[in-house]
Amino acid sequence: MSDADPATDASGHRERLRRRLLDGGEDALLDHELIEYLLSLSIRRQDTKGIARRLLAEFGSYGAVIAADPESLARAGLGETSVAALKIAHASAIRLLRGEVAQRPVLASWQALADYLRALMAHRMTESARVLHLNTKNVLIRDELVSEGSIDQAAIYVREVARRALELGSAAIILVHNHPSGDPTPSRQDISLTREVVAALRPLGIQVHDHVIVGTQGQTSLRAQGLI
């Protein structure tokens, strides 16, 4: 049995993680080590490796852990400061990816948009819907959360989408929502709603470029599927 002080061991281990990260770059640490190090910023005198492995086992992936809502992380046994440490990592990733989308024509940088939407929505436990408003050059002018619902439904109101598009002077929009099941296959309701929005906006001179459905198993473009 070792006589080493657990606090000293933890401190030495964290120093080794820090050196590997600083010397080796973003790929130097494994997923559980990234979570472990993030948690060490708030849990000073406790080995966080076991907690990190438990979170990965419970949520399934690094992305799912940091994207989990605060309530789910709290139920997993984390305190508020530890939850904040994970959420700041997620917020930083979202900010970085949003920056890749914000200043360029969306249709010419579709992969950047797909990466942003995946990070933002793929791991959400409830369904949410967003509307991306674009100007005449297809540059993003507003990204708005329009609905948060249950595990299988988020309401999008056609009249509200049209009103907001006129208010912002949008030349085009992209509808986006997630499927918490992970499967991005569009439902009949998804297809019907999309066509209602297209029909409502067409007389206003506003184009619906796409309706993108996001899930952990991928993304589906209704336009690419020939459904718009």
RABEL-V471248 format. One line per field, one symbol per residue. phi: phi as a letter, one per 30 degrees, with the letter a starting at -180 (. if undefined). A space follows every 10 residues. Layout:
phi=???
This chain:
phi=.dcddedddd dddddddddd dddcidcdcd eddddededd dccdcbdcdd ddddddddcj adedddddde ddddddjddd ddeddddddd dddddddddd cdcbeddcbd dddddddddd bdcddbdbbb bccbcdcicd cacbdcabbc dbabdbcedd ddddddddid dabbdbacce djddddddde dddedddedd deddicccda bcccbddkbb cddddicc
